[in-house]
């Protein structure tokens, strides 16, 4: 097995990984999660109060 074959295998593997990540990122079931995450930087809510609310939700 020569260096050319190893480079071909690496290229094909990287391409398959790229397609997998792109499919995951643009799949409809992840749309709501990514939209919520995009709004995190724009939220005016205090970080401390939101973290306390999350802790209380986890306890319930």
C-alpha distance matrix in Angstrom:
0.0 3.8 6.9 8.1 6.3 7.3 10.6 11.1 10.9 13.2 15.5 16.0 16.7 19.1 20.8 21.4 22.8 25.0 26.3 27.1 29.1 30.9 31.8 33.2 35.1 36.8 37.5 41.2 41.6 40.7 43.0 46.1 44.3 42.9 46.3 48.0 45.6 46.1 49.8 49.6 50.0 53.0 54.9 58.2 58.4 58.7 55.6 57.6 59.5 56.5 54.7 57.9 58.0 54.4 55.3 58.3 56.3 53.9 56.9 58.3
3.8 0.0 3.8 5.4 5.5 6.6 8.9 10.2 11.1 12.7 14.5 15.8 16.9 18.7 20.4 21.6 23.0 24.7 26.3 27.5 29.1 30.7 32.0 33.5 35.1 36.7 37.8 41.6 42.2 41.0 43.1 46.2 44.5 42.7 46.0 47.9 45.3 45.6 49.3 49.1 49.2 52.2 54.3 57.5 58.0 58.3 55.2 57.4 59.4 56.4 54.8 58.1 58.2 54.8 55.8 58.9 57.0 54.7 57.7 59.3
6.9 3.8 0.0 3.8 5.5 5.1 6.2 8.6 9.9 10.5 12.2 14.3 15.2 16.4 18.3 20.0 21.0 22.4 24.4 25.7 26.9 28.5 30.2 31.5 32.8 34.6 35.9 39.7 40.4 39.0 40.9 44.0 42.2 40.3 43.5 45.3 42.6 42.7 46.5 46.3 46.1 49.2 51.4 54.5 55.1 55.3 52.3 54.6 56.7 53.7 52.2 55.5 55.8 52.4 53.5 56.7 54.9 52.6 55.8 57.4
8.1 5.4 3.8 0.0 3.8 5.4 5.1 6.2 8.7 9.9 10.5 12.3 14.2 15.3 16.5 18.4 19.9 21.0 22.6 24.4 25.8 26.9 28.6 30.3 31.5 32.9 34.4 38.1 39.1 37.9 39.6 42.9 41.3 39.3 42.4 44.5 42.0 41.9 45.7 45.8 45.7 48.5 50.8 54.1 54.8 55.3 52.5 54.9 56.8 53.8 52.4 55.9 55.9 52.5 53.8 56.9 54.9 52.9 56.2 57.6
6.3 5.5 5.5 3.8 0.0 3.8 5.4 5.0 6.2 8.6 9.8 10.6 12.2 14.2 15.3 16.5 18.3 19.9 21.2 22.6 24.4 25.8 27.0 28.7 30.3 31.7 32.7 36.5 37.3 36.3 38.2 41.5 40.0 38.2 41.5 43.5 41.1 41.3 45.1 45.2 45.4 48.3 50.4 53.7 54.2 54.8 51.9 54.2 56.0 52.9 51.4 54.8 54.7 51.2 52.4 55.4 53.3 51.2 54.4 55.7
7.3 6.6 5.1 5.4 3.8 0.0 3.8 5.4 5.1 6.1 8.6 10.0 10.5 12.2 14.2 15.4 16.4 18.3 20.0 21.0 22.5 24.3 25.7 27.0 28.5 30.3 31.4 35.2 35.7 34.5 36.6 39.7 37.9 36.2 39.5 41.3 38.7 39.1 42.8 42.7 42.9 45.9 47.9 51.2 51.5 52.0 48.9 51.1 53.1 50.0 48.4 51.7 51.8 48.3 49.4 52.5 50.6 48.3 51.5 53.0
10.6 8.9 6.2 5.1 5.4 3.8 0.0 3.8 5.5 5.0 6.1 8.6 9.8 10.5 12.2 14.2 15.2 16.3 18.3 19.9 21.0 22.4 24.2 25.7 26.8 28.5 30.0 33.8 34.6 33.1 34.9 38.1 36.4 34.4 37.6 39.5 37.0 37.0 40.8 40.8 40.7 43.6 45.9 49.1 49.8 50.3 47.4 49.8 51.7 48.7 47.3 50.8 50.8 47.4 48.8 51.9 49.9 47.9 51.2 52.7
11.1 10.2 8.6 6.2 5.0 5.4 3.8 0.0 3.8 5.4 5.1 6.2 8.5 9.9 10.6 12.3 14.2 15.3 16.6 18.4 20.1 21.1 22.5 24.4 25.8 27.0 28.3 32.1 33.1 32.0 33.7 37.1 35.7 33.8 36.9 39.0 36.8 36.8 40.6 40.9 41.1 43.8 46.0 49.4 50.0 50.8 48.0 50.5 52.2 49.0 47.8 51.2 51.0 47.6 49.1 52.0 49.8 47.9 51.3 52.5
10.9 11.1 9.9 8.7 6.2 5.1 5.5 3.8 0.0 3.8 5.5 5.2 6.0 8.6 9.9 10.6 12.2 14.2 15.4 16.5 18.4 20.0 21.1 22.6 24.3 25.9 26.8 30.5 31.2 30.2 32.3 35.5 33.9 32.3 35.6 37.5 35.3 35.7 39.4 39.6 40.0 42.8 44.8 48.2 48.6 49.3 46.4 48.7 50.3 47.1 45.7 49.0 48.8 45.3 46.6 49.5 47.3 45.2 48.5 49.7
13.2 12.7 10.5 9.9 8.6 6.1 5.0 5.4 3.8 0.0 3.8 5.5 5.1 6.1 8.6 9.9 10.5 12.2 14.3 15.3 16.5 18.3 19.9 21.1 22.4 24.3 25.6 29.4 29.9 28.5 30.5 33.6 31.8 30.0 33.3 35.2 32.7 33.0 36.8 36.7 37.0 39.9 41.9 45.2 45.7 46.2 43.3 45.7 47.4 44.3 42.9 46.3 46.2 42.8 44.1 47.1 45.1 43.1 46.4 47.8
15.5 14.5 12.2 10.5 9.8 8.6 6.1 5.1 5.5 3.8 0.0 3.8 5.4 5.2 6.2 8.7 9.9 10.5 12.4 14.3 15.4 16.5 18.3 20.0 21.1 22.5 24.1 27.8 28.9 27.5 29.1 32.4 30.9 28.9 32.0 34.1 31.8 31.7 35.5 35.8 36.0 38.7 40.9 44.3 45.0 45.8 43.1 45.7 47.3 44.1 43.1 46.5 46.3 43.0 44.6 47.5 45.4 43.6 47.1 48.3
16.0 15.8 14.3 12.3 10.6 10.0 8.6 6.2 5.2 5.5 3.8 0.0 3.8 5.5 5.1 6.2 8.6 9.8 10.6 12.3 14.3 15.3 16.4 18.4 20.0 21.1 22.2 26.0 27.0 26.0 27.8 31.2 30.0 28.2 31.3 33.5 31.5 31.7 35.5 35.9 36.4 39.0 41.1 44.6 45.2 46.2 43.5 46.0 47.4 44.1 43.1 46.4 45.9 42.5 44.2 46.9 44.5 42.8 46.2 47.2
16.7 16.9 15.2 14.2 12.2 10.5 9.8 8.5 6.0 5.1 5.4 3.8 0.0 3.8 5.4 5.1 6.2 8.6 10.0 10.6 12.4 14.3 15.3 16.6 18.4 20.1 21.0 24.8 25.3 24.1 26.3 29.4 27.9 26.4 29.7 31.6 29.4 30.0 33.7 33.9 34.5 37.3 39.1 42.6 42.9 43.7 40.9 43.2 44.7 41.4 40.2 43.4 43.0 39.6 41.1 43.9 41.5 39.6 43.0 44.1
19.1 18.7 16.4 15.3 14.2 12.2 10.5 9.9 8.6 6.1 5.2 5.5 3.8 0.0 3.8 5.5 5.1 6.1 8.7 9.8 10.6 12.2 14.1 15.3 16.4 18.3 19.8 23.6 24.3 22.7 24.5 27.7 26.0 24.1 27.3 29.3 26.9 27.2 31.0 31.1 31.5 34.3 36.3 39.8 40.3 41.1 38.3 40.9 42.4 39.2 38.1 41.5 41.2 37.8 39.5 42.4 40.2 38.5 42.0 43.2
20.8 20.4 18.3 16.5 15.3 14.2 12.2 10.6 9.9 8.6 6.2 5.1 5.4 3.8 0.0 3.8 5.4 5.0 6.2 8.6 10.0 10.5 12.2 14.2 15.3 16.5 18.0 21.7 22.9 21.7 23.2 26.6 25.5 23.5 26.5 28.8 26.8 26.8 30.6 31.2 31.7 34.1 36.3 39.8 40.5 41.7 39.2 41.9 43.2 39.8 39.0 42.4 41.8 38.6 40.5 43.2 40.8 39.3 42.9 43.8
21.4 21.6 20.0 18.4 16.5 15.4 14.2 12.3 10.6 9.9 8.7 6.2 5.1 5.5 3.8 0.0 3.8 5.4 5.1 6.2 8.7 9.9 10.5 12.3 14.3 15.5 16.2 20.0 20.8 20.0 21.9 25.3 24.1 22.6 25.8 28.0 26.2 26.7 30.4 31.0 31.9 34.3 36.1 39.8 40.1 41.3 38.7 41.3 42.4 38.9 38.0 41.3 40.5 37.1 39.0 41.5 38.9 37.4 40.9 41.6
22.8 23.0 21.0 19.9 18.3 16.4 15.2 14.2 12.2 10.5 9.9 8.6 6.2 5.1 5.4 3.8 0.0 3.8 5.5 5.0 6.3 8.6 9.8 10.6 12.3 14.3 15.3 19.1 19.5 18.1 20.2 23.3 21.7 20.2 23.6 25.4 23.4 24.0 27.7 28.0 28.9 31.5 33.2 36.8 37.0 38.1 35.3 37.8 39.0 35.6 34.6 37.9 37.3 33.9 35.7 38.4 36.0 34.3 37.8 38.8
25.0 24.7 22.4 21.0 19.9 18.3 16.3 15.3 14.2 12.2 10.5 9.8 8.6 6.1 5.0 5.4 3.8 0.0 3.8 5.4 5.2 6.1 8.5 9.9 10.6 12.2 14.0 17.8 18.8 17.1 18.6 21.9 20.6 18.5 21.6 23.8 21.8 21.9 25.6 26.3 26.9 29.3 31.3 34.9 35.5 36.8 34.3 37.0 38.2 34.8 34.2 37.6 36.9 33.7 35.8 38.5 36.0 34.8 38.4 39.3
26.3 26.3 24.4 22.6 21.2 20.0 18.3 16.6 15.4 14.3 12.4 10.6 10.0 8.7 6.2 5.1 5.5 3.8 0.0 3.8 5.6 5.1 6.0 8.6 9.9 10.6 11.8 15.5 16.9 15.9 17.4 20.9 20.1 18.4 21.2 23.7 22.3 22.4 26.1 27.1 28.0 30.1 32.1 35.8 36.3 37.8 35.5 38.3 39.2 35.6 35.2 38.5 37.4 34.3 36.5 38.9 36.2 35.0 38.7 39.2
27.1 27.5 25.7 24.4 22.6 21.0 19.9 18.4 16.5 15.3 14.3 12.3 10.6 9.8 8.6 6.2 5.0 5.4 3.8 0.0 3.8 5.5 5.1 6.2 8.6 10.1 10.4 14.2 14.8 13.8 16.0 19.2 18.1 16.9 20.1 22.2 20.7 21.5 25.0 25.7 27.1 29.4 30.9 34.6 34.8 36.1 33.7 36.2 37.0 33.4 32.7 35.9 34.8 31.5 33.6 35.9 33.2 31.9 35.4 36.0
29.1 29.1 26.9 25.8 24.4 22.5 21.0 20.1 18.4 16.5 15.4 14.3 12.4 10.6 10.0 8.7 6.3 5.2 5.6 3.8 0.0 3.8 5.4 5.1 6.1 8.6 9.9 13.6 14.0 12.1 14.1 17.1 15.6 14.0 17.3 19.3 17.5 18.1 21.8 22.3 23.5 25.9 27.5 31.1 31.4 32.8 30.3 32.9 33.8 30.3 29.7 33.0 32.1 28.9 31.1 33.6 31.0 29.8 33.5 34.2
30.9 30.7 28.5 26.9 25.8 24.3 22.4 21.1 20.0 18.3 16.5 15.3 14.3 12.2 10.5 9.9 8.6 6.1 5.1 5.5 3.8 0.0 3.8 5.4 5.1 6.1 8.4 11.9 13.4 11.7 12.7 16.2 15.5 13.4 16.2 18.8 17.4 17.3 21.0 22.1 23.2 25.1 27.0 30.8 31.4 33.1 31.0 33.9 34.6 31.0 30.9 34.2 33.1 30.1 32.6 34.9 32.2 31.5 35.2 35.7
31.8 32.0 30.2 28.6 27.0 25.7 24.2 22.5 21.1 19.9 18.3 16.4 15.3 14.1 12.2 10.5 9.8 8.5 6.0 5.1 5.4 3.8 0.0 3.8 5.5 5.4 5.8 9.6 10.9 10.3 11.8 15.3 15.0 13.7 16.4 19.0 18.2 18.6 22.0 23.3 24.8 26.6 28.1 31.9 32.3 34.1 32.1 34.8 35.2 31.5 31.4 34.5 33.0 30.0 32.5 34.5 31.6 30.8 34.5 34.6
33.2 33.5 31.5 30.3 28.7 27.0 25.7 24.4 22.6 21.1 20.0 18.4 16.6 15.3 14.2 12.3 10.6 9.9 8.6 6.2 5.1 5.4 3.8 0.0 3.8 5.6 5.3 8.9 9.0 7.6 10.0 13.1 12.1 11.2 14.4 16.4 15.5 16.5 19.8 20.7 22.5 24.5 25.7 29.4 29.5 31.2 28.9 31.5 31.9 28.2 27.9 31.0 29.5 26.4 28.8 30.9 28.0 27.1 30.7 31.0
35.1 35.1 32.8 31.5 30.3 28.5 26.8 25.8 24.3 22.4 21.1 20.0 18.4 16.4 15.3 14.3 12.3 10.6 9.9 8.6 6.1 5.1 5.5 3.8 0.0 3.8 5.8 8.7 9.5 6.9 8.2 11.3 10.4 8.5 11.5 13.9 12.7 13.2 16.6 17.8 19.3 21.2 22.7 26.5 26.9 28.7 26.6 29.5 29.9 26.3 26.3 29.6 28.2 25.3 28.0 30.1 27.4 26.8 30.6 30.9
36.8 36.7 34.6 32.9 31.7 30.3 28.5 27.0 25.9 24.3 22.5 21.1 20.1 18.3 16.5 15.5 14.3 12.2 10.6 10.1 8.6 6.1 5.4 5.6 3.8 0.0 3.8 6.3 8.6 7.2 7.1 10.9 11.2 9.5 11.5 14.5 14.2 14.2 17.4 19.2 20.8 22.0 23.6 27.4 28.1 30.3 28.6 31.6 31.7 28.0 28.5 31.6 29.9 27.2 30.1 31.9 29.0 28.8 32.6 32.5
37.5 37.8 35.9 34.4 32.7 31.4 30.0 28.3 26.8 25.6 24.1 22.2 21.0 19.8 18.0 16.2 15.3 14.0 11.8 10.4 9.9 8.4 5.8 5.3 5.8 3.8 0.0 3.8 5.6 5.8 6.9 10.3 10.9 10.5 12.6 15.1 15.4 16.0 18.8 20.6 22.7 23.8 24.9 28.7 29.0 31.2 29.5 32.2 32.0 28.3 28.6 31.4 29.4 26.7 29.5 31.0 27.8 27.6 31.2 30.8
41.2 41.6 39.7 38.1 36.5 35.2 33.8 32.1 30.5 29.4 27.8 26.0 24.8 23.6 21.7 20.0 19.1 17.8 15.5 14.2 13.6 11.9 9.6 8.9 8.7 6.3 3.8 0.0 3.8 5.4 5.2 8.1 9.9 10.2 11.3 13.8 15.0 15.6 17.9 20.0 22.4 23.0 23.8 27.5 27.7 30.2 28.9 31.6 30.9 27.2 27.9 30.5 28.1 25.7 28.7 29.8 26.5 26.7 30.2 29.5
41.6 42.2 40.4 39.1 37.3 35.7 34.6 33.1 31.2 29.9 28.9 27.0 25.3 24.3 22.9 20.8 19.5 18.8 16.9 14.8 14.0 13.4 10.9 9.0 9.5 8.6 5.6 3.8 0.0 3.8 5.7 7.2 8.2 9.8 11.4 12.9 14.1 15.7 17.6 19.2 22.0 22.9 23.1 26.8 26.4 28.7 27.2 29.6 28.8 25.1 25.5 27.9 25.5 22.9 25.7 26.8 23.3 23.3 26.8 26.0
40.7 41.0 39.0 37.9 36.3 34.5 33.1 32.0 30.2 28.5 27.5 26.0 24.1 22.7 21.7 20.0 18.1 17.1 15.9 13.8 12.1 11.7 10.3 7.6 6.9 7.2 5.8 5.4 3.8 0.0 3.8 5.7 5.4 6.3 8.7 10.2 10.7 12.3 14.6 15.9 18.6 19.8 20.3 24.0 23.8 26.0 24.2 26.8 26.4 22.6 23.0 25.7 23.7 21.0 23.8 25.3 22.2 22.1 25.8 25.5
43.0 43.1 40.9 39.6 38.2 36.6 34.9 33.7 32.3 30.5 29.1 27.8 26.3 24.5 23.2 21.9 20.2 18.6 17.4 16.0 14.1 12.7 11.8 10.0 8.2 7.1 6.9 5.2 5.7 3.8 0.0 3.8 5.5 5.3 6.1 8.7 10.0 10.6 12.7 14.8 17.2 17.8 18.6 22.4 22.6 25.1 23.9 26.8 26.2 22.5 23.5 26.2 24.0 21.7 25.0 26.3 23.2 23.7 27.3 26.9
46.1 46.2 44.0 42.9 41.5 39.7 38.1 37.1 35.5 33.6 32.4 31.2 29.4 27.7 26.6 25.3 23.3 21.9 20.9 19.2 17.1 16.2 15.3 13.1 11.3 10.9 10.3 8.1 7.2 5.7 3.8 0.0 3.8 5.5 5.1 6.2 8.6 9.9 11.0 12.9 15.9 16.2 16.3 19.9 19.8 22.4 21.4 24.1 23.1 19.5 20.7 23.2 20.7 18.7 22.1 23.0 20.0 20.8 24.4 23.7
44.3 44.5 42.2 41.3 40.0 37.9 36.4 35.7 33.9 31.8 30.9 30.0 27.9 26.0 25.5 24.1 21.7 20.6 20.1 18.1 15.6 15.5 15.0 12.1 10.4 11.2 10.9 9.9 8.2 5.4 5.5 3.8 0.0 3.8 5.5 5.2 6.2 8.7 10.2 11.1 14.2 15.3 15.3 18.9 18.5 20.6 19.1 21.7 21.2 17.4 18.1 20.8 18.8 16.3 19.5 21.0 18.1 18.5 22.2 22.1
42.9 42.7 40.3 39.3 38.2 36.2 34.4 33.8 32.3 30.0 28.9 28.2 26.4 24.1 23.5 22.6 20.2 18.5 18.4 16.9 14.0 13.4 13.7 11.2 8.5 9.5 10.5 10.2 9.8 6.3 5.3 5.5 3.8 0.0 3.8 5.4 5.0 6.1 8.7 10.1 12.4 13.7 14.6 18.4 18.7 20.9 19.3 22.4 22.3 18.7 19.4 22.6 20.9 18.6 21.8 23.6 21.1 21.4 25.2 25.3
46.3 46.0 43.5 42.4 41.5 39.5 37.6 36.9 35.6 33.3 32.0 31.3 29.7 27.3 26.5 25.8 23.6 21.6 21.2 20.1 17.3 16.2 16.4 14.4 11.5 11.5 12.6 11.3 11.4 8.7 6.1 5.1 5.5 3.8 0.0 3.8 5.5 5.1 6.6 9.2 11.5 11.7 12.6 16.4 17.0 19.7 18.9 22.1 21.6 18.1 19.6 22.5 20.5 18.9 22.4 23.8 21.3 22.3 25.9 25.8
48.0 47.9 45.3 44.5 43.5 41.3 39.5 39.0 37.5 35.2 34.1 33.5 31.6 29.3 28.8 28.0 25.4 23.8 23.7 22.2 19.3 18.8 19.0 16.4 13.9 14.5 15.1 13.8 12.9 10.2 8.7 6.2 5.2 5.4 3.8 0.0 3.8 5.4 5.3 6.8 10.0 10.4 10.2 13.9 13.9 16.5 15.6 18.5 17.9 14.4 15.9 18.7 16.7 15.1 18.7 20.1 17.7 18.9 22.5 22.5
45.6 45.3 42.6 42.0 41.1 38.7 37.0 36.8 35.3 32.7 31.8 31.5 29.4 26.9 26.8 26.2 23.4 21.8 22.3 20.7 17.5 17.4 18.2 15.5 12.7 14.2 15.4 15.0 14.1 10.7 10.0 8.6 6.2 5.0 5.5 3.8 0.0 3.8 5.4 5.3 8.1 9.9 10.3 14.0 14.1 16.1 14.5 17.6 17.8 14.3 15.2 18.5 17.2 15.2 18.5 20.5 18.6 19.1 22.8 23.4
46.1 45.6 42.7 41.9 41.3 39.1 37.0 36.8 35.7 33.0 31.7 31.7 30.0 27.2 26.8 26.7 24.0 21.9 22.4 21.5 18.1 17.3 18.6 16.5 13.2 14.2 16.0 15.6 15.7 12.3 10.6 9.9 8.7 6.1 5.1 5.4 3.8 0.0 3.8 5.6 6.8 8.0 9.8 13.5 14.6 16.9 15.9 19.4 19.6 16.5 17.8 21.2 19.9 18.4 21.8 23.7 21.9 22.7 26.3 26.8
49.8 49.3 46.5 45.7 45.1 42.8 40.8 40.6 39.4 36.8 35.5 35.5 33.7 31.0 30.6 30.4 27.7 25.6 26.1 25.0 21.8 21.0 22.0 19.8 16.6 17.4 18.8 17.9 17.6 14.6 12.7 11.0 10.2 8.7 6.6 5.3 5.4 3.8 0.0 3.8 5.6 5.3 6.4 10.1 11.4 14.1 13.7 17.3 17.0 14.1 16.1 19.2 17.8 16.9 20.4 22.0 20.4 21.8 25.2 25.6
49.6 49.1 46.3 45.8 45.2 42.7 40.8 40.9 39.6 36.7 35.8 35.9 33.9 31.1 31.2 31.0 28.0 26.3 27.1 25.7 22.3 22.1 23.3 20.7 17.8 19.2 20.6 20.0 19.2 15.9 14.8 12.9 11.1 10.1 9.2 6.8 5.3 5.6 3.8 0.0 3.8 5.4 5.4 8.9 9.4 11.3 10.3 13.9 14.2 11.3 12.9 16.2 15.3 14.4 17.6 19.6 18.4 19.6 22.9 23.7
50.0 49.2 46.1 45.7 45.4 42.9 40.7 41.1 40.0 37.0 36.0 36.4 34.5 31.5 31.7 31.9 28.9 26.9 28.0 27.1 23.5 23.2 24.8 22.5 19.3 20.8 22.7 22.4 22.0 18.6 17.2 15.9 14.2 12.4 11.5 10.0 8.1 6.8 5.6 3.8 0.0 3.8 5.7 8.5 10.1 11.6 10.9 14.7 15.6 13.4 14.9 18.3 18.0 17.3 20.3 22.4 21.7 22.7 26.0 27.0
53.0 52.2 49.2 48.5 48.3 45.9 43.6 43.8 42.8 39.9 38.7 39.0 37.3 34.3 34.1 34.3 31.5 29.3 30.1 29.4 25.9 25.1 26.6 24.5 21.2 22.0 23.8 23.0 22.9 19.8 17.8 16.2 15.3 13.7 11.7 10.4 9.9 8.0 5.3 5.4 3.8 0.0 3.8 6.4 9.0 11.5 12.0 15.7 15.9 13.9 16.3 19.2 18.4 18.4 21.6 23.2 22.4 24.1 27.1 27.8
54.9 54.3 51.4 50.8 50.4 47.9 45.9 46.0 44.8 41.9 40.9 41.1 39.1 36.3 36.3 36.1 33.2 31.3 32.1 30.9 27.5 27.0 28.1 25.7 22.7 23.6 24.9 23.8 23.1 20.3 18.6 16.3 15.3 14.6 12.6 10.2 10.3 9.8 6.4 5.4 5.7 3.8 0.0 3.8 5.5 8.4 9.4 12.9 12.4 10.6 13.3 15.9 15.0 15.4 18.6 19.9 19.3 21.2 24.1 24.7
58.2 57.5 54.5 54.1 53.7 51.2 49.1 49.4 48.2 45.2 44.3 44.6 42.6 39.8 39.8 39.8 36.8 34.9 35.8 34.6 31.1 30.8 31.9 29.4 26.5 27.4 28.7 27.5 26.8 24.0 22.4 19.9 18.9 18.4 16.4 13.9 14.0 13.5 10.1 8.9 8.5 6.4 3.8 0.0 3.8 6.5 8.8 11.8 11.3 10.6 13.6 15.7 15.1 16.4 19.3 20.2 20.3 22.5 24.9 25.6
58.4 58.0 55.1 54.8 54.2 51.5 49.8 50.0 48.6 45.7 45.0 45.2 42.9 40.3 40.5 40.1 37.0 35.5 36.3 34.8 31.4 31.4 32.3 29.5 26.9 28.1 29.0 27.7 26.4 23.8 22.6 19.8 18.5 18.7 17.0 13.9 14.1 14.6 11.4 9.4 10.1 9.0 5.5 3.8 0.0 3.8 6.3 8.8 7.6 7.0 10.3 12.0 11.5 13.0 15.7 16.6 16.9 19.2 21.3 22.1
58.7 58.3 55.3 55.3 54.8 52.0 50.3 50.8 49.3 46.2 45.8 46.2 43.7 41.1 41.7 41.3 38.1 36.8 37.8 36.1 32.8 33.1 34.1 31.2 28.7 30.3 31.2 30.2 28.7 26.0 25.1 22.4 20.6 20.9 19.7 16.5 16.1 16.9 14.1 11.3 11.6 11.5 8.4 6.5 3.8 0.0 3.8 5.6 5.5 6.4 8.8 10.3 10.9 12.6 14.6 15.8 16.9 18.8 20.6 21.9
55.6 55.2 52.3 52.5 51.9 48.9 47.4 48.0 46.4 43.3 43.1 43.5 40.9 38.3 39.2 38.7 35.3 34.3 35.5 33.7 30.3 31.0 32.1 28.9 26.6 28.6 29.5 28.9 27.2 24.2 23.9 21.4 19.1 19.3 18.9 15.6 14.5 15.9 13.7 10.3 10.9 12.0 9.4 8.8 6.3 3.8 0.0 3.8 5.6 5.2 6.2 8.7 10.0 10.7 12.4 14.4 15.5 16.7 18.8 20.5
57.6 57.4 54.6 54.9 54.2 51.1 49.8 50.5 48.7 45.7 45.7 46.0 43.2 40.9 41.9 41.3 37.8 37.0 38.3 36.2 32.9 33.9 34.8 31.5 29.5 31.6 32.2 31.6 29.6 26.8 26.8 24.1 21.7 22.4 22.1 18.5 17.6 19.4 17.3 13.9 14.7 15.7 12.9 11.8 8.8 5.6 3.8 0.0 3.8 5.5 5.2 6.3 8.8 10.0 10.7 12.6 14.4 15.5 17.0 19.0
59.5 59.4 56.7 56.8 56.0 53.1 51.7 52.2 50.3 47.4 47.3 47.4 44.7 42.4 43.2 42.4 39.0 38.2 39.2 37.0 33.8 34.6 35.2 31.9 29.9 31.7 32.0 30.9 28.8 26.4 26.2 23.1 21.2 22.3 21.6 17.9 17.8 19.6 17.0 14.2 15.6 15.9 12.4 11.3 7.6 5.5 5.6 3.8 0.0 3.8 5.4 5.1 6.3 8.8 10.0 10.7 12.5 14.4 15.7 17.1
56.5 56.4 53.7 53.8 52.9 50.0 48.7 49.0 47.1 44.3 44.1 44.1 41.4 39.2 39.8 38.9 35.6 34.8 35.6 33.4 30.3 31.0 31.5 28.2 26.3 28.0 28.3 27.2 25.1 22.6 22.5 19.5 17.4 18.7 18.1 14.4 14.3 16.5 14.1 11.3 13.4 13.9 10.6 10.6 7.0 6.4 5.2 5.5 3.8 0.0 3.8 5.4 5.1 6.3 8.7 9.9 10.6 12.5 14.5 15.8
54.7 54.8 52.2 52.4 51.4 48.4 47.3 47.8 45.7 42.9 43.1 43.1 40.2 38.1 39.0 38.0 34.6 34.2 35.2 32.7 29.7 30.9 31.4 27.9 26.3 28.5 28.6 27.9 25.5 23.0 23.5 20.7 18.1 19.4 19.6 15.9 15.2 17.8 16.1 12.9 14.9 16.3 13.3 13.6 10.3 8.8 6.2 5.2 5.4 3.8 0.0 3.8 5.4 5.1 6.3 8.7 9.9 10.6 12.6 14.7
57.9 58.1 55.5 55.9 54.8 51.7 50.8 51.2 49.0 46.3 46.5 46.4 43.4 41.5 42.4 41.3 37.9 37.6 38.5 35.9 33.0 34.2 34.5 31.0 29.6 31.6 31.4 30.5 27.9 25.7 26.2 23.2 20.8 22.6 22.5 18.7 18.5 21.2 19.2 16.2 18.3 19.2 15.9 15.7 12.0 10.3 8.7 6.3 5.1 5.4 3.8 0.0 3.8 5.4 5.1 6.3 8.7 9.9 10.8 12.8
58.0 58.2 55.8 55.9 54.7 51.8 50.8 51.0 48.8 46.2 46.3 45.9 43.0 41.2 41.8 40.5 37.3 36.9 37.4 34.8 32.1 33.1 33.0 29.5 28.2 29.9 29.4 28.1 25.5 23.7 24.0 20.7 18.8 20.9 20.5 16.7 17.2 19.9 17.8 15.3 18.0 18.4 15.0 15.1 11.5 10.9 10.0 8.8 6.3 5.1 5.4 3.8 0.0 3.8 5.4 5.1 6.2 8.7 10.1 11.0
54.4 54.8 52.4 52.5 51.2 48.3 47.4 47.6 45.3 42.8 43.0 42.5 39.6 37.8 38.6 37.1 33.9 33.7 34.3 31.5 28.9 30.1 30.0 26.4 25.3 27.2 26.7 25.7 22.9 21.0 21.7 18.7 16.3 18.6 18.9 15.1 15.2 18.4 16.9 14.4 17.3 18.4 15.4 16.4 13.0 12.6 10.7 10.0 8.8 6.3 5.1 5.4 3.8 0.0 3.8 5.4 5.0 6.2 8.8 10.2
55.3 55.8 53.5 53.8 52.4 49.4 48.8 49.1 46.6 44.1 44.6 44.2 41.1 39.5 40.5 39.0 35.7 35.8 36.5 33.6 31.1 32.6 32.5 28.8 28.0 30.1 29.5 28.7 25.7 23.8 25.0 22.1 19.5 21.8 22.4 18.7 18.5 21.8 20.4 17.6 20.3 21.6 18.6 19.3 15.7 14.6 12.4 10.7 10.0 8.7 6.3 5.1 5.4 3.8 0.0 3.8 5.4 5.1 6.4 9.0
58.3 58.9 56.7 56.9 55.4 52.5 51.9 52.0 49.5 47.1 47.5 46.9 43.9 42.4 43.2 41.5 38.4 38.5 38.9 35.9 33.6 34.9 34.5 30.9 30.1 31.9 31.0 29.8 26.8 25.3 26.3 23.0 21.0 23.6 23.8 20.1 20.5 23.7 22.0 19.6 22.4 23.2 19.9 20.2 16.6 15.8 14.4 12.6 10.7 9.9 8.7 6.3 5.1 5.4 3.8 0.0 3.8 5.4 5.2 6.6
56.3 57.0 54.9 54.9 53.3 50.6 49.9 49.8 47.3 45.1 45.4 44.5 41.5 40.2 40.8 38.9 36.0 36.0 36.2 33.2 31.0 32.2 31.6 28.0 27.4 29.0 27.8 26.5 23.3 22.2 23.2 20.0 18.1 21.1 21.3 17.7 18.6 21.9 20.4 18.4 21.7 22.4 19.3 20.3 16.9 16.9 15.5 14.4 12.5 10.6 9.9 8.7 6.2 5.0 5.4 3.8 0.0 3.8 5.5 5.4
53.9 54.7 52.6 52.9 51.2 48.3 47.9 47.9 45.2 43.1 43.6 42.8 39.6 38.5 39.3 37.4 34.3 34.8 35.0 31.9 29.8 31.5 30.8 27.1 26.8 28.8 27.6 26.7 23.3 22.1 23.7 20.8 18.5 21.4 22.3 18.9 19.1 22.7 21.8 19.6 22.7 24.1 21.2 22.5 19.2 18.8 16.7 15.5 14.4 12.5 10.6 9.9 8.7 6.2 5.1 5.4 3.8 0.0 3.8 5.6
56.9 57.7 55.8 56.2 54.4 51.5 51.2 51.3 48.5 46.4 47.1 46.2 43.0 42.0 42.9 40.9 37.8 38.4 38.7 35.4 33.5 35.2 34.5 30.7 30.6 32.6 31.2 30.2 26.8 25.8 27.3 24.4 22.2 25.2 25.9 22.5 22.8 26.3 25.2 22.9 26.0 27.1 24.1 24.9 21.3 20.6 18.8 17.0 15.7 14.5 12.6 10.8 10.1 8.8 6.4 5.2 5.5 3.8 0.0 3.8
58.3 59.3 57.4 57.6 55.7 53.0 52.7 52.5 49.7 47.8 48.3 47.2 44.1 43.2 43.8 41.6 38.8 39.3 39.2 36.0 34.2 35.7 34.6 31.0 30.9 32.5 30.8 29.5 26.0 25.5 26.9 23.7 22.1 25.3 25.8 22.5 23.4 26.8 25.6 23.7 27.0 27.8 24.7 25.6 22.1 21.9 20.5 19.0 17.1 15.8 14.7 12.8 11.0 10.2 9.0 6.6 5.4 5.6 3.8 0.0
